Amino acid sequence: MEFEIKEFEKIKLKDPILIEGLPGIGNVGKIAIDFMIDSVGAKKMMEIYSSHFPHSVFVNEENLVDLPKIEVYYKKGKKRDFLFVSGDIQPLDETSCHAFCETILNIFQKQGGKEIITLGGIGLPKIPKQPLVYCTANEKAIIKKYKSKSINTNIFGVVGPIIGVSGLLIGLASKRKIPGMILLAQTFGHPTYIGIRGARELLKVLKNSFELNLDIESLDKEIESIEKEVDISSKTLSKLTKAMSAQQDRVSYIG
C-alpha cells in the first residue's frame, strides 16, 4: 500500500491556499493548524493512511485503537478557499516523505491550488517569552506579498536544514511552479514541550495575512496554565537533583 485515501466530500474549491501543520519541534505547527480547523469550522475532506506511517496505533476516547493518519480539511472563503493538512504523525523516512508530499501536491493541483504555507518551529535552549516568527520560501515574490513587521525574513544562519513535510513540501512545490512559504516560530527545543506560545505567534501572522476569524486571546489562559506546570516541574527536578547529589556525597564505597 502506497497511500490509501478515504474521501468524505467531493468538492471543487476556488483558488485554494494550503496550510500544513504536522508534528515537529514544540508541535507549534500542529497546535496552530488544529486551532485554525476548530476556529473556522473547517470540514473534513479526506483521511490519508499508509504503510509509510509509523507502525503503531493510538487509543481514542472510546478506548479503541485508531491507525495513524493524516487529515485534510477545507473551508470556503469569500475570496478564496482553504485546505488544512493536520495529523498526529509524519512519514517515517526520506522516501516516504517525498512520496507523501508528491501525493499532497497532486491533490492540491487537482483543486487548482495557488499557494502553500507550512508551519514549524525553531528549537531554543530556553522557553522564549516573546517568540519571533521567521520565514523562508521557494521564491521571493511570496515573501514580499506577506511581509510584515511580525515576520523576520533574515533567516540565513538561524536554522539548518528544515526537515520533514514542512520543508520538503515547499521545495517540491517549486518544481511545479507553486509559490510556497515556511513560517517558523521560536519555541523551547525540549521534546516534551508544548509550544503554545510559539503557535500563538504563527496564528497572529496567519490571522493578519488571511483575515481568518481566530480567537487567539483564548490561548492566553492555556499558555499561563502550561507554563506554571513547566515551572513547578523544573523546580521539583532541580530540588531532586540537589538532594541526590547531597546523598551521593555522603555515601562512600569500599572496594
Sequence and secondary structure as in RCSB ss.txt:
>XXXX:A:sequence
MEFEIKEFEKIKLKDPILIEGLPGIGNVGKIAIDFMIDSVGAKKMMEIYSSHFPHSVFVNEENLVDLPKIEVYYK
KGKKRDFLFVSGDIQPLDETSCHAFCETILNIFQKQGGKEIITLGGIGLPKIPKQPLVYCTANEKAIIKKYKSKS
INTNIFGVVGPIIGVSGLLIGLASKRKIPGMILLAQTFGHPTYIGIRGARELLKVLKNSFELNLDIESLDKEIES
IEKEVDISSKTLSKLTKAMSAQQDRVSYIG
>XXXX:A:secstr
   EEEES     SS EEEEE S GGGHHHHHHHHHHHHHT EEEEEEE TTS S  EE TTS EE   EEEEEE
  SS  EEEEEES   SSHHHHHHHHHHHHHHHHHTT  EEEEEEEEEESS  SS  EEEEESSHHHHHHH  TT
EE   BTTB    SHHHHHHHHHHHTT  EEEEEEEEE  TT   HHHHHHHHHHHHHHHT    GGGHHHHHHH
HHHHHHHHHHHHHHHHHHHHHHHHH     
